[in-house]
Amino acid sequence: MSKIDRIMTIGLVIFWLVVLVLILFCVLIREYLYFKNYISELEKRNQKLETELEAREKRLRDMRASDDDRFNYFNAVFAAMKDGIVVFKDDGALVLANRAARAFLHIDKHIFFKSDKSSYGAFYGLVSDVCREAFESATERRVEFQEGDRIFEVSALLIPDRYQKGICLGVMAVVIDVTEARRLEARRKEFVSNVSHEFRTPMTLISGYAEMLRMWDEVTKEERTKALDVIEQETKRLKKLVSELLTLSRLDRQEGQERNLPFVDVEAVIEQILWSLEDMANKRRVELVSDVEVDYPILRANEQFFYQMLLNLIENGIKYNREQGLVKVWARSDGNVLRITVSDSGMGIEEKHQERIFDRFYRIDEDRNSRHGGNGIGLSIVSSVVEQMRGRIQVESRPGEGSEFKIELPLNGGTLGG
């Protein structure tokens, strides 16, 4: 092989080597660009995934925070409820009991860790039994339980599984203190009974004597006069009863609490009442004394209610007094509080009656009230008026020594201190 041929062969080899290198370089460049683009795409996807993960993580944090808030609210409401809530599982195990339930049932937090719960008393045992009966019968149960002077209503309700139809998770017992409700119900029944009685007695007398007057020519003049006197007396009694019931109704509707009530001349009102009761006092030989030093204007109030309040107290002081007795009205003001005292030298009130004398239709003695025309409403009106005026009233009395009613009324829109 000649030198030229070798040179050409070497050149050809070098050429193909260069071509091969160029081809490899191009392949590498292409692969590099491909992988670069692929990595860039992966980075974009990764960035997108990170953004989505961050958003989901934020949503989870928000949901967790929201759940924590709801859980806190639930715990706060559950703990603050005045009604007792007790939850039992389907196997009878105690799961939850709020603060009110623990107080009502006399249980503590250790009950959740005790297998023997017999030491927690009859009330807890009753609630547990009622819940078990409700679960076994798959029906709501309701019972009442009296403990001392308190009455409780226990309602047992099934707790259904919200995700599995027909499955019961347990039983919830709601324990409600219904003492006040039962007391008010008894008072309402007593009120209706008393009102019926108060109307029935005069109506019976009026009806009887009216029937007698039908035989006008067959009865003597004295009998006719007595019949007419009784009818007149019982009619006045009915009118007074209706008037007092209407006053109580107005007080119950919160009348007299309007803004910008007019000023009441306390001294003038007391003088007017004493003047109107002067004949009644003279007939019973009772002396009326007034010691009132109150500036005007000082008290804003419903004058009609204020008048009725003092009239009832002073009238009672006359009716239930002894002969040659005394009724004294005293009033003073220090600019913030108006103090009024109505005292008498009458028969007095036993201590056991003093807490209830302001109850409607409460009578200390049936014979005593019937003799003096009392119906048990007057002092109730007094108490309601004082309460409406944001005041307070108290009575001091001893049998045979008389009674003293003390009233304190706040002035200038203020309130009374403890």
Secondary structure, DSSP 8 states (H G I E B T S, - for coil): --HHHHHHHHHHHHHHHHHHHHHHHHHHHHHHHHHHHHHHHHHHHHHHHHHHHHHHHHHHHHHHHHHHHHHHHHHHHHHH-SSEEEEEETTS-EEEE-HHHHHHHT--GGGGG-S--GGGHHHHHHHHHHHHHHHHHTS-EEEEEEETTEEEEEEEEEEE-SSSTT-EEEEEEEEEE-HHHHHHHHHHHHHHHHHHHHHHHHHHHHHHHHHHHTTGGGS-HHHHHHHHHHHHHHHHHHHHHHHHHHHHHHHHTTTT--SS--EE-HHHHHHHHHHHTHHHHHHTTEEEEEEEE--SS-EES-HHHHHHHHHHHHHHHHHT--TTEEEEEEEEE-SSEEEEEEEE-SS---HHHHTTTTSTT--S-HHHHHHHT--S-HHHHHHHHHHHTT-EEEEEEETTTEEEEEEEEE-TT-----
